[in-house]
Amino acid sequence: MQEIRERLSKAGSVVVLTGAGISAESGVPTFRGADGLWKNFRAEDLATPEAFARDPRLVWEW
Protein backbone atom coordinates (compact mmCIF):
# COMPACT_ATOMS: atom_id res chain seq x y z
CA MET A 1 0.00 0.00 0.00
CA GLN A 2 2.85 2.38 0.77
CA GLU A 3 4.28 1.89 -2.72
CA ILE A 4 0.92 2.74 -4.25
CA ARG A 5 0.69 5.91 -2.16
CA GLU A 6 4.17 6.97 -3.25
CA ARG A 7 3.47 6.34 -6.90
CA LEU A 8 0.18 8.24 -6.75
CA SER A 9 1.74 11.19 -4.96
CA LYS A 10 4.46 11.43 -7.64
CA ALA A 11 2.11 10.96 -10.58
CA GLY A 12 1.18 13.97 -12.68
CA SER A 13 -2.19 12.45 -13.53
CA VAL A 14 -4.16 9.42 -12.41
CA VAL A 15 -6.84 7.58 -14.38
CA VAL A 16 -9.07 4.94 -12.80
CA LEU A 17 -11.20 2.72 -15.02
CA THR A 18 -13.96 0.71 -13.37
CA GLY A 19 -17.01 -1.20 -14.39
CA ALA A 20 -20.29 -2.41 -12.99
CA GLY A 21 -18.58 -5.26 -11.17
CA ILE A 22 -16.81 -2.84 -8.83
CA SER A 23 -20.05 -1.73 -7.22
CA ALA A 24 -21.37 -5.28 -6.90
CA GLU A 25 -18.16 -6.47 -5.23
CA SER A 26 -18.40 -3.56 -2.79
CA GLY A 27 -21.96 -4.44 -1.81
CA VAL A 28 -23.56 -1.53 -3.66
CA PRO A 29 -26.73 -2.71 -5.42
CA THR A 30 -26.40 -2.97 -9.19
CA PHE A 31 -28.97 -1.47 -11.50
CA ARG A 32 -29.77 -4.26 -13.94
CA GLY A 33 -28.71 -7.45 -12.16
CA ALA A 34 -31.11 -10.14 -10.94
CA ASP A 35 -31.68 -8.19 -7.71
CA GLY A 36 -30.86 -4.80 -9.20
CA LEU A 37 -32.56 -1.53 -8.43
CA TRP A 38 -34.20 -1.50 -11.87
CA LYS A 39 -34.98 -5.21 -12.19
CA ASN A 40 -38.62 -4.46 -12.98
CA PHE A 41 -37.77 -2.17 -15.90
CA ARG A 42 -36.14 -2.85 -19.24
CA ALA A 43 -33.91 -0.21 -20.81
CA GLU A 44 -35.63 -0.89 -24.12
CA ASP A 45 -38.92 0.21 -22.57
CA LEU A 46 -37.63 3.39 -20.91
CA ALA A 47 -35.10 4.74 -23.39
CA THR A 48 -37.67 6.07 -25.83
CA PRO A 49 -39.40 9.38 -26.45
CA GLU A 50 -42.73 7.64 -25.87
CA ALA A 51 -41.65 6.47 -22.41
CA PHE A 52 -40.57 10.00 -21.54
CA ALA A 53 -43.89 11.42 -22.72
CA ARG A 54 -45.77 8.79 -20.71
CA ASP A 55 -43.79 9.12 -17.45
CA PRO A 56 -40.95 11.69 -17.54
CA ARG A 57 -40.20 11.34 -13.84
CA LEU A 58 -39.62 7.60 -14.11
CA VAL A 59 -37.36 8.04 -17.14
CA TRP A 60 -35.31 10.77 -15.40
CA GLU A 61 -34.94 8.64 -12.26
CA TRP A 62 -33.92 5.66 -14.37
PDB file with one MODEL, atoms N, CA, C and O in Angstrom:
MODEL        1
ATOM      1  N   MET A   1       0.828  -1.183   0.000  1.00  0.00           N
ATOM      2  CA  MET A   1       0.000   0.000   0.000  1.00  0.00           C
ATOM      3  C   MET A   1       0.878   1.254   0.000  1.00  0.00           C
ATOM      4  O   MET A   1       0.549   2.243  -0.654  1.00  0.00           O
ATOM      5  N   GLN A   2       1.959   1.214   0.710  1.00  0.00           N
ATOM      6  CA  GLN A   2       2.854   2.375   0.766  1.00  0.00           C
ATOM      7  C   GLN A   2       3.394   2.703  -0.624  1.00  0.00           C
ATOM      8  O   GLN A   2       3.477   3.869  -1.009  1.00  0.00           O
ATOM      9  N   GLU A   3       3.760   1.660  -1.373  1.00  0.00           N
ATOM     10  CA  GLU A   3       4.283   1.890  -2.721  1.00  0.00           C
ATOM     11  C   GLU A   3       3.228   2.554  -3.607  1.00  0.00           C
ATOM     12  O   GLU A   3       3.545   3.438  -4.402  1.00  0.00           O
ATOM     13  N   ILE A   4       2.006   2.133  -3.468  1.00  0.00           N
ATOM     14  CA  ILE A   4       0.923   2.742  -4.252  1.00  0.00           C
ATOM     15  C   ILE A   4       0.772   4.208  -3.886  1.00  0.00           C
ATOM     16  O   ILE A   4       0.638   5.057  -4.767  1.00  0.00           O
ATOM     17  N   ARG A   5       0.793   4.511  -2.600  1.00  0.00           N
ATOM     18  CA  ARG A   5       0.692   5.914  -2.164  1.00  0.00           C
ATOM     19  C   ARG A   5       1.815   6.757  -2.754  1.00  0.00           C
ATOM     20  O   ARG A   5       1.586   7.868  -3.232  1.00  0.00           O
ATOM     21  N   GLU A   6       3.022   6.222  -2.715  1.00  0.00           N
ATOM     22  CA  GLU A   6       4.168   6.965  -3.246  1.00  0.00           C
ATOM     23  C   GLU A   6       4.021   7.209  -4.743  1.00  0.00           C
ATOM     24  O   GLU A   6       4.261   8.314  -5.229  1.00  0.00           O
ATOM     25  N   ARG A   7       3.631   6.185  -5.454  1.00  0.00           N
ATOM     26  CA  ARG A   7       3.471   6.345  -6.904  1.00  0.00           C
ATOM     27  C   ARG A   7       2.366   7.349  -7.238  1.00  0.00           C
ATOM     28  O   ARG A   7       2.519   8.164  -8.147  1.00  0.00           O
ATOM     29  N   LEU A   8       1.267   7.290  -6.508  1.00  0.00           N
ATOM     30  CA  LEU A   8       0.177   8.236  -6.751  1.00  0.00           C
ATOM     31  C   LEU A   8       0.591   9.660  -6.420  1.00  0.00           C
ATOM     32  O   LEU A   8       0.232  10.592  -7.140  1.00  0.00           O
ATOM     33  N   SER A   9       1.336   9.838  -5.346  1.00  0.00           N
ATOM     34  CA  SER A   9       1.742  11.191  -4.959  1.00  0.00           C
ATOM     35  C   SER A   9       2.727  11.789  -5.960  1.00  0.00           C
ATOM     36  O   SER A   9       2.798  13.010  -6.099  1.00  0.00           O
ATOM     37  N   LYS A  10       3.485  10.947  -6.657  1.00  0.00           N
ATOM     38  CA  LYS A  10       4.458  11.432  -7.637  1.00  0.00           C
ATOM     39  C   LYS A  10       3.865  11.554  -9.041  1.00  0.00           C
ATOM     40  O   LYS A  10       4.463  12.176  -9.919  1.00  0.00           O
ATOM     41  N   ALA A  11       2.715  10.971  -9.245  1.00  0.00           N
ATOM     42  CA  ALA A  11       2.113  10.962 -10.582  1.00  0.00           C
ATOM     43  C   ALA A  11       1.577  12.341 -10.950  1.00  0.00           C
ATOM     44  O   ALA A  11       1.025  13.046 -10.106  1.00  0.00           O
ATOM     45  N   GLY A  12       1.739  12.714 -12.196  1.00  0.00           N
ATOM     46  CA  GLY A  12       1.182  13.971 -12.676  1.00  0.00           C
ATOM     47  C   GLY A  12      -0.321  13.873 -12.873  1.00  0.00           C
ATOM     48  O   GLY A  12      -1.055  14.834 -12.643  1.00  0.00           O
ATOM     49  N   SER A  13      -0.766  12.705 -13.299  1.00  0.00           N
ATOM     50  CA  SER A  13      -2.189  12.445 -13.527  1.00  0.00           C
ATOM     51  C   SER A  13      -2.493  11.004 -13.148  1.00  0.00           C
ATOM     52  O   SER A  13      -1.625  10.133 -13.208  1.00  0.00           O
ATOM     53  N   VAL A  14      -3.725  10.772 -12.762  1.00  0.00           N
ATOM     54  CA  VAL A  14      -4.159   9.423 -12.412  1.00  0.00           C
ATOM     55  C   VAL A  14      -5.485   9.154 -13.110  1.00  0.00           C
ATOM     56  O   VAL A  14      -6.389   9.990 -13.082  1.00  0.00           O
ATOM     57  N   VAL A  15      -5.598   7.995 -13.731  1.00  0.00           N
ATOM     58  CA  VAL A  15      -6.837   7.580 -14.375  1.00  0.00           C
ATOM     59  C   VAL A  15      -7.261   6.262 -13.742  1.00  0.00           C
ATOM     60  O   VAL A  15      -6.452   5.347 -13.589  1.00  0.00           O
ATOM     61  N   VAL A  16      -8.528   6.173 -13.377  1.00  0.00           N
ATOM     62  CA  VAL A  16      -9.067   4.944 -12.802  1.00  0.00           C
ATOM     63  C   VAL A  16     -10.228   4.493 -13.671  1.00  0.00           C
ATOM     64  O   VAL A  16     -11.194   5.233 -13.859  1.00  0.00           O
ATOM     65  N   LEU A  17     -10.134   3.284 -14.199  1.00  0.00           N
ATOM     66  CA  LEU A  17     -11.202   2.722 -15.022  1.00  0.00           C
ATOM     67  C   LEU A  17     -11.889   1.626 -14.220  1.00  0.00           C
ATOM     68  O   LEU A  17     -11.237   0.713 -13.713  1.00  0.00           O
ATOM     69  N   THR A  18     -13.206   1.723 -14.109  1.00  0.00           N
ATOM     70  CA  THR A  18     -13.959   0.712 -13.373  1.00  0.00           C
ATOM     71  C   THR A  18     -15.161   0.279 -14.191  1.00  0.00           C
ATOM     72  O   THR A  18     -15.466   0.862 -15.231  1.00  0.00           O
ATOM     73  N   GLY A  19     -15.813  -0.714 -13.723  1.00  0.00           N
ATOM     74  CA  GLY A  19     -17.012  -1.203 -14.394  1.00  0.00           C
ATOM     75  C   GLY A  19     -18.075  -1.545 -13.376  1.00  0.00           C
ATOM     76  O   GLY A  19     -17.906  -1.314 -12.179  1.00  0.00           O
ATOM     77  N   ALA A  20     -19.164  -2.093 -13.858  1.00  0.00           N
ATOM     78  CA  ALA A  20     -20.292  -2.410 -12.986  1.00  0.00           C
ATOM     79  C   ALA A  20     -19.914  -3.394 -11.891  1.00  0.00           C
ATOM     80  O   ALA A  20     -20.488  -3.354 -10.803  1.00  0.00           O
ATOM     81  N   GLY A  21     -18.967  -4.271 -12.157  1.00  0.00           N
ATOM     82  CA  GLY A  21     -18.575  -5.262 -11.165  1.00  0.00           C
ATOM     83  C   GLY A  21     -17.985  -4.662  -9.909  1.00  0.00           C
ATOM     84  O   GLY A  21     -18.060  -5.273  -8.843  1.00  0.00           O
ATOM     85  N   ILE A  22     -17.404  -3.488 -10.006  1.00  0.00           N
ATOM     86  CA  ILE A  22     -16.812  -2.839  -8.833  1.00  0.00           C
ATOM     87  C   ILE A  22     -17.879  -2.568  -7.789  1.00  0.00           C
ATOM     88  O   ILE A  22     -17.672  -2.852  -6.610  1.00  0.00           O
ATOM     89  N   SER A  23     -19.005  -2.031  -8.196  1.00  0.00           N
ATOM     90  CA  SER A  23     -20.051  -1.728  -7.216  1.00  0.00           C
ATOM     91  C   SER A  23     -20.613  -3.001  -6.609  1.00  0.00           C
ATOM     92  O   SER A  23     -20.861  -3.050  -5.404  1.00  0.00           O
ATOM     93  N   ALA A  24     -20.816  -4.023  -7.413  1.00  0.00           N
ATOM     94  CA  ALA A  24     -21.366  -5.279  -6.901  1.00  0.00           C
ATOM     95  C   ALA A  24     -20.424  -5.901  -5.879  1.00  0.00           C
ATOM     96  O   ALA A  24     -20.873  -6.369  -4.833  1.00  0.00           O
ATOM     97  N   GLU A  25     -19.143  -5.911  -6.160  1.00  0.00           N
ATOM     98  CA  GLU A  25     -18.161  -6.475  -5.230  1.00  0.00           C
ATOM     99  C   GLU A  25     -18.105  -5.692  -3.929  1.00  0.00           C
ATOM    100  O   GLU A  25     -17.759  -6.242  -2.884  1.00  0.00           O
ATOM    101  N   SER A  26     -18.441  -4.417  -3.990  1.00  0.00           N
ATOM    102  CA  SER A  26     -18.403  -3.563  -2.795  1.00  0.00           C
ATOM    103  C   SER A  26     -19.697  -3.624  -2.001  1.00  0.00           C
ATOM    104  O   SER A  26     -19.796  -3.020  -0.933  1.00  0.00           O
ATOM    105  N   GLY A  27     -20.684  -4.342  -2.504  1.00  0.00           N
ATOM    106  CA  GLY A  27     -21.958  -4.443  -1.807  1.00  0.00           C
ATOM    107  C   GLY A  27     -22.980  -3.403  -2.218  1.00  0.00           C
ATOM    108  O   GLY A  27     -24.089  -3.380  -1.684  1.00  0.00           O
ATOM    109  N   VAL A  28     -22.622  -2.538  -3.162  1.00  0.00           N
ATOM    110  CA  VAL A  28     -23.557  -1.533  -3.660  1.00  0.00           C
ATOM    111  C   VAL A  28     -24.499  -2.222  -4.642  1.00  0.00           C
ATOM    112  O   VAL A  28     -24.029  -2.932  -5.532  1.00  0.00           O
ATOM    113  N   PRO A  29     -25.805  -2.039  -4.510  1.00  0.00           N
ATOM    114  CA  PRO A  29     -26.735  -2.710  -5.425  1.00  0.00           C
ATOM    115  C   PRO A  29     -26.484  -2.302  -6.873  1.00  0.00           C
ATOM    116  O   PRO A  29     -26.246  -1.131  -7.166  1.00  0.00           O
ATOM    117  N   THR A  30     -26.540  -3.270  -7.763  1.00  0.00           N
ATOM    118  CA  THR A  30     -26.397  -2.973  -9.185  1.00  0.00           C
ATOM    119  C   THR A  30     -27.738  -2.471  -9.714  1.00  0.00           C
ATOM    120  O   THR A  30     -28.749  -2.526  -9.014  1.00  0.00           O
ATOM    121  N   PHE A  31     -27.739  -1.992 -10.931  1.00  0.00           N
ATOM    122  CA  PHE A  31     -28.971  -1.466 -11.503  1.00  0.00           C
ATOM    123  C   PHE A  31     -29.745  -2.513 -12.286  1.00  0.00           C
ATOM    124  O   PHE A  31     -30.971  -2.560 -12.198  1.00  0.00           O
ATOM    125  N   ARG A  32     -29.054  -3.357 -13.054  1.00  0.00           N
ATOM    126  CA  ARG A  32     -29.773  -4.262 -13.943  1.00  0.00           C
ATOM    127  C   ARG A  32     -29.555  -5.727 -13.625  1.00  0.00           C
ATOM    128  O   ARG A  32     -29.987  -6.577 -14.404  1.00  0.00           O
ATOM    129  N   GLY A  33     -28.907  -6.066 -12.520  1.00  0.00           N
ATOM    130  CA  GLY A  33     -28.705  -7.455 -12.157  1.00  0.00           C
ATOM    131  C   GLY A  33     -30.007  -8.112 -11.713  1.00  0.00           C
ATOM    132  O   GLY A  33     -31.064  -7.480 -11.705  1.00  0.00           O
ATOM    133  N   ALA A  34     -29.918  -9.390 -11.344  1.00  0.00           N
ATOM    134  CA  ALA A  34     -31.112 -10.141 -10.936  1.00  0.00           C
ATOM    135  C   ALA A  34     -31.837  -9.471  -9.772  1.00  0.00           C
ATOM    136  O   ALA A  34     -33.067  -9.480  -9.721  1.00  0.00           O
ATOM    137  N   ASP A  35     -31.091  -8.895  -8.847  1.00  0.00           N
ATOM    138  CA  ASP A  35     -31.684  -8.189  -7.707  1.00  0.00           C
ATOM    139  C   ASP A  35     -31.441  -6.690  -7.796  1.00  0.00           C
ATOM    140  O   ASP A  35     -31.464  -5.994  -6.781  1.00  0.00           O
ATOM    141  N   GLY A  36     -31.210  -6.195  -9.000  1.00  0.00           N
ATOM    142  CA  GLY A  36     -30.862  -4.795  -9.202  1.00  0.00           C
ATOM    143  C   GLY A  36     -31.988  -3.831  -8.889  1.00  0.00           C
ATOM    144  O   GLY A  36     -33.155  -4.207  -8.774  1.00  0.00           O
ATOM    145  N   LEU A  37     -31.599  -2.579  -8.756  1.00  0.00           N
ATOM    146  CA  LEU A  37     -32.563  -1.533  -8.434  1.00  0.00           C
ATOM    147  C   LEU A  37     -33.627  -1.372  -9.520  1.00  0.00           C
ATOM    148  O   LEU A  37     -34.757  -0.975  -9.233  1.00  0.00           O
ATOM    149  N   TRP A  38     -33.265  -1.679 -10.757  1.00  0.00           N
ATOM    150  CA  TRP A  38     -34.201  -1.499 -11.868  1.00  0.00           C
ATOM    151  C   TRP A  38     -34.622  -2.830 -12.468  1.00  0.00           C
ATOM    152  O   TRP A  38     -34.906  -2.904 -13.663  1.00  0.00           O
ATOM    153  N   LYS A  39     -34.667  -3.882 -11.661  1.00  0.00           N
ATOM    154  CA  LYS A  39     -34.980  -5.215 -12.187  1.00  0.00           C
ATOM    155  C   LYS A  39     -36.371  -5.307 -12.811  1.00  0.00           C
ATOM    156  O   LYS A  39     -36.623  -6.189 -13.632  1.00  0.00           O
ATOM    157  N   ASN A  40     -37.261  -4.418 -12.436  1.00  0.00           N
ATOM    158  CA  ASN A  40     -38.622  -4.459 -12.978  1.00  0.00           C
ATOM    159  C   ASN A  40     -38.795  -3.621 -14.239  1.00  0.00           C
ATOM    160  O   ASN A  40     -39.900  -3.517 -14.771  1.00  0.00           O
ATOM    161  N   PHE A  41     -37.706  -3.024 -14.717  1.00  0.00           N
ATOM    162  CA  PHE A  41     -37.775  -2.166 -15.901  1.00  0.00           C
ATOM    163  C   PHE A  41     -36.723  -2.599 -16.912  1.00  0.00           C
ATOM    164  O   PHE A  41     -35.605  -2.965 -16.548  1.00  0.00           O
ATOM    165  N   ARG A  42     -37.092  -2.554 -18.168  1.00  0.00           N
ATOM    166  CA  ARG A  42     -36.138  -2.849 -19.240  1.00  0.00           C
ATOM    167  C   ARG A  42     -35.710  -1.534 -19.885  1.00  0.00           C
ATOM    168  O   ARG A  42     -36.531  -0.649 -20.124  1.00  0.00           O
ATOM    169  N   ALA A  43     -34.424  -1.423 -20.160  1.00  0.00           N
ATOM    170  CA  ALA A  43     -33.911  -0.213 -20.806  1.00  0.00           C
ATOM    171  C   ALA A  43     -34.637   0.042 -22.121  1.00  0.00           C
ATOM    172  O   ALA A  43     -34.906   1.189 -22.477  1.00  0.00           O
ATOM    173  N   GLU A  44     -34.947  -1.018 -22.832  1.00  0.00           N
ATOM    174  CA  GLU A  44     -35.626  -0.888 -24.118  1.00  0.00           C
ATOM    175  C   GLU A  44     -37.003  -0.240 -23.979  1.00  0.00           C
ATOM    176  O   GLU A  44     -37.510   0.365 -24.924  1.00  0.00           O
ATOM    177  N   ASP A  45     -37.600  -0.372 -22.796  1.00  0.00           N
ATOM    178  CA  ASP A  45     -38.922   0.214 -22.571  1.00  0.00           C
ATOM    179  C   ASP A  45     -38.858   1.653 -22.074  1.00  0.00           C
ATOM    180  O   ASP A  45     -39.822   2.403 -22.222  1.00  0.00           O
ATOM    181  N   LEU A  46     -37.734   2.043 -21.487  1.00  0.00           N
ATOM    182  CA  LEU A  46     -37.633   3.385 -20.908  1.00  0.00           C
ATOM    183  C   LEU A  46     -36.829   4.362 -21.753  1.00  0.00           C
ATOM    184  O   LEU A  46     -36.991   5.574 -21.612  1.00  0.00           O
ATOM    185  N   ALA A  47     -35.981   3.865 -22.611  1.00  0.00           N
ATOM    186  CA  ALA A  47     -35.100   4.743 -23.385  1.00  0.00           C
ATOM    187  C   ALA A  47     -35.746   5.133 -24.712  1.00  0.00           C
ATOM    188  O   ALA A  47     -35.158   4.968 -25.781  1.00  0.00           O
ATOM    189  N   THR A  48     -36.956   5.647 -24.619  1.00  0.00           N
ATOM    190  CA  THR A  48     -37.671   6.067 -25.829  1.00  0.00           C
ATOM    191  C   THR A  48     -38.384   7.388 -25.563  1.00  0.00           C
ATOM    192  O   THR A  48     -38.704   7.708 -24.419  1.00  0.00           O
ATOM    193  N   PRO A  49     -38.628   8.148 -26.618  1.00  0.00           N
ATOM    194  CA  PRO A  49     -39.398   9.382 -26.449  1.00  0.00           C
ATOM    195  C   PRO A  49     -40.801   9.108 -25.916  1.00  0.00           C
ATOM    196  O   PRO A  49     -41.345   9.904 -25.151  1.00  0.00           O
ATOM    197  N   GLU A  50     -41.386   7.983 -26.321  1.00  0.00           N
ATOM    198  CA  GLU A  50     -42.728   7.641 -25.867  1.00  0.00           C
ATOM    199  C   GLU A  50     -42.749   7.394 -24.356  1.00  0.00           C
ATOM    200  O   GLU A  50     -43.681   7.812 -23.668  1.00  0.00           O
ATOM    201  N   ALA A  51     -41.730   6.720 -23.850  1.00  0.00           N
ATOM    202  CA  ALA A  51     -41.651   6.469 -22.406  1.00  0.00           C
ATOM    203  C   ALA A  51     -41.525   7.786 -21.652  1.00  0.00           C
ATOM    204  O   ALA A  51     -42.138   7.966 -20.600  1.00  0.00           O
ATOM    205  N   PHE A  52     -40.737   8.696 -22.186  1.00  0.00           N
ATOM    206  CA  PHE A  52     -40.572   9.998 -21.541  1.00  0.00           C
ATOM    207  C   PHE A  52     -41.888  10.770 -21.540  1.00  0.00           C
ATOM    208  O   PHE A  52     -42.242  11.399 -20.543  1.00  0.00           O
ATOM    209  N   ALA A  53     -42.602  10.723 -22.643  1.00  0.00           N
ATOM    210  CA  ALA A  53     -43.894  11.417 -22.720  1.00  0.00           C
ATOM    211  C   ALA A  53     -44.896  10.809 -21.742  1.00  0.00           C
ATOM    212  O   ALA A  53     -45.701  11.523 -21.145  1.00  0.00           O
ATOM    213  N   ARG A  54     -44.843   9.502 -21.582  1.00  0.00           N
ATOM    214  CA  ARG A  54     -45.769   8.793 -20.708  1.00  0.00           C
ATOM    215  C   ARG A  54     -45.458   9.036 -19.232  1.00  0.00           C
ATOM    216  O   ARG A  54     -46.369   9.256 -18.434  1.00  0.00           O
ATOM    217  N   ASP A  55     -44.166   8.995 -18.864  1.00  0.00           N
ATOM    218  CA  ASP A  55     -43.786   9.123 -17.451  1.00  0.00           C
ATOM    219  C   ASP A  55     -42.390   9.735 -17.340  1.00  0.00           C
ATOM    220  O   ASP A  55     -41.423   9.019 -17.077  1.00  0.00           O
ATOM    221  N   PRO A  56     -42.273  11.055 -17.538  1.00  0.00           N
ATOM    222  CA  PRO A  56     -40.952  11.686 -17.538  1.00  0.00           C
ATOM    223  C   PRO A  56     -40.191  11.495 -16.230  1.00  0.00           C
ATOM    224  O   PRO A  56     -38.969  11.345 -16.242  1.00  0.00           O
ATOM    225  N   ARG A  57     -40.889  11.500 -15.121  1.00  0.00           N
ATOM    226  CA  ARG A  57     -40.195  11.343 -13.839  1.00  0.00           C
ATOM    227  C   ARG A  57     -39.503   9.979 -13.747  1.00  0.00           C
ATOM    228  O   ARG A  57     -38.350   9.889 -13.326  1.00  0.00           O
ATOM    229  N   LEU A  58     -40.205   8.938 -14.139  1.00  0.00           N
ATOM    230  CA  LEU A  58     -39.623   7.598 -14.113  1.00  0.00           C
ATOM    231  C   LEU A  58     -38.391   7.525 -15.007  1.00  0.00           C
ATOM    232  O   LEU A  58     -37.366   6.969 -14.611  1.00  0.00           O
ATOM    233  N   VAL A  59     -38.488   8.079 -16.203  1.00  0.00           N
ATOM    234  CA  VAL A  59     -37.363   8.037 -17.136  1.00  0.00           C
ATOM    235  C   VAL A  59     -36.179   8.820 -16.580  1.00  0.00           C
ATOM    236  O   VAL A  59     -35.044   8.355 -16.688  1.00  0.00           O
ATOM    237  N   TRP A  60     -36.403   9.989 -15.990  1.00  0.00           N
ATOM    238  CA  TRP A  60     -35.310  10.766 -15.405  1.00  0.00           C
ATOM    239  C   TRP A  60     -34.673  10.022 -14.239  1.00  0.00           C
ATOM    240  O   TRP A  60     -33.450  10.019 -14.102  1.00  0.00           O
ATOM    241  N   GLU A  61     -35.489   9.391 -13.397  1.00  0.00           N
ATOM    242  CA  GLU A  61     -34.940   8.641 -12.265  1.00  0.00           C
ATOM    243  C   GLU A  61     -34.144   7.437 -12.734  1.00  0.00           C
ATOM    244  O   GLU A  61     -33.136   7.072 -12.128  1.00  0.00           O
ATOM    245  N   TRP A  62     -34.605   6.817 -13.826  1.00  0.00           N
ATOM    246  CA  TRP A  62     -33.922   5.655 -14.368  1.00  0.00           C
ATOM    247  C   TRP A  62     -32.587   6.073 -14.918  1.00  0.00           C
ATOM    248  O   TRP A  62     -31.840   5.238 -15.428  1.00  0.00           O
TER     249      TRP A  62
ENDMDL
END
